[in-house]
Amino acid sequence: MKVVVLAGPESSGKSWLSAQLHQHFGGLLVGEYVRHFMAVHPRDTCLADIPAIARGQLAWEDAARAQQPPLLILDTHLLSNMLWSTTLFGACPDWLEPELLSRHYDMHLLLSPEDVEWTPDGLRCQPSLAERQHFFEQSRDWLQRHAQPLRIIRGSWQDRQASAMDAVRQLLAN
């Protein structure tokens, strides 16, 4: 089983691109649990919600891993939970990082916020390119610091799709 994670700031194309990869390559696609959580709990989230959101994301990921698909595509993982917790609340539950590091991911596709427009959807909160660029840099720095396999995805929507397809094609060929 190969596991691909889409990472990066909001409105950079993670959900769209994960759906494109799933449609093209098959396998299983795991969505972003926080969106489910916010639909069930229609209120402002708080630091106390982060453990439940992270455990929900892990439960969805673990259920998909248990099926042993040839390709598992994750729209996000705990790195996003860690960074958003710190960004929004100035703190993060201590157990998130060790839990993330205990898991194997074959490829992280890190999407840059540059060259694509921010699109509001009622849940997004970083319309500023500078804020999204900072989130991207935090993601990149964490992935590099922990020697995680990484490919940066940039450019137009078409460029992003072609780069991501190429990265997954290469991963599956190995």
N, C-alpha and C positions, 0 to 999 in steps of 0.2 A: 504494500500500500504506500502510495506517495501522498504526502500532505502538503498542500499549498495554502498559504495564508495571504490574504490581501490586507495591507496595513497602510496607515497614513491618516491624514486629516479628513474631516468631513468634506463632502461635496467634491471629492477628487476622483470619484468613479468606482469605488470599491464594490458596491452592491451591483451596479450595472455590469462591471467587468467580471465579477464572480459568476453572474448569470450567463454571460457570454461564454465563459470558459466551460461552465457546466453544460450548456447547450452543445458546444462543439466537442468536448472530450468525454462527456458523461460523468460517471462517478456519483458522488453524493455532495450536495451543497448544504452547508450549515450557515444559517443567517445570523443576524445580530440580535442577541437575546435582549439587549437593553431596549430595543424598540418594542418588543413584546411586553417587557416589564412596564414600560411607560404607558402602553395601551391599557394594561390591566390596572395600573395605579396612576390615573390621570391627575398628577400633581407634580410639583417641583421635586426632583429627587434630592437626596441629601447624603452626606457621608455614611450615615447608618444604612443606606440602601446598597452601597457598593458590594458588600459581601454577598447579598442575595443575587445581585446582578451577575457577579463573577461566578457564583456557584451555578446559576442558570446557564451561563455560557458554557461552563465546563460540562454540565450534564448533557447539553445538546451535542457538544463535541464528542464526549465519551460514548453516547448512544450511536453516533455515526461511526466512530472508530470500531465499535463492537461488531458492526456489519462487515468490516474488512473490505471496503470497496477498493478497486484498483487505484482510484483517485479520490481524495477527500479535499474539497475546496472549502476553506473557512473564510467567510466574509469579514471576520475579525477574530481576535483572540484576547487573552488577558492583558497584553501590552496596552491595548486601547483603554481597557478598564483602569489600568494603573495610571496612565497619563491623564485621562479625564478626571480621575479622582484627585490627583495632585493639582491639575489646572483649576478645577472648580472649587475644591474644598481645602487645598493646601496640605492634604495628607492622603495616605493610602494604606489600607490594611497590610500589615507586615507579611502575611502569608502569600500574597499574590505573586511576588517575584519568584520565590523559591518554587512555587507550584508551576509557574510558567517555564522556568528553567528545567524542571523535571520531565518535560514533554519534548518529544521529537517532532520537528517540522523540517521538511525537505527543502522548502523554498518559501521565502517571504517576498512578495511583490509589493514594494513600497511605492505608493503613488504620490507624486509631487502635486502640490496645489497649483502650480504655475500652468499657464496656457489653457486653463478651463475656468469657466465662470462659476462662482458660488451660486447655488440654487437653494432658496429657502424651502423648507418642508414642514415647518411647524415645530420641529425638534432641534434643528441646527442652531448654533449660537455663535459661530465665528465667521461673520461676513468679511472681516478684514483679512486680506491676503497675508499681511504680516503675522497675524495670529495663527493662521493655518500653516504658514511657512515655519513658524516656531515649533508647532506640533510635529511637522514633518522632520525637522532637524532633531527633535527629541527622540522620535521614533528611530531615525537612522543611527543616531549616536548610541542608543541602547542596543540595537541589533548588532552594530559593529563591535561595541564593547564586549558583548557576550558571544561573539564569533558565530552569529546566526547566518545561515545562507540567505543572501539578499540580492535582489535585482531591482534597481530603481526604474520606475515607469514614468515617463514624461511625455509631453507633447500634446497634440490634438487628440480627440477621442479616437480617431482612426489610428494614429501612431500608438496610443496606449494599447488598443486592442491588438495590433500587430506585434508589439513588443511582448505583451503578456502571452499571447498564443505561442510565440517563438520560445519563450522561456519554459512554458509548460511542455511543449513538444520536445524540447531538449531534455527536460527532466524525465519524461516518460520513456525516452529512448535509452536512458542509462539504466 
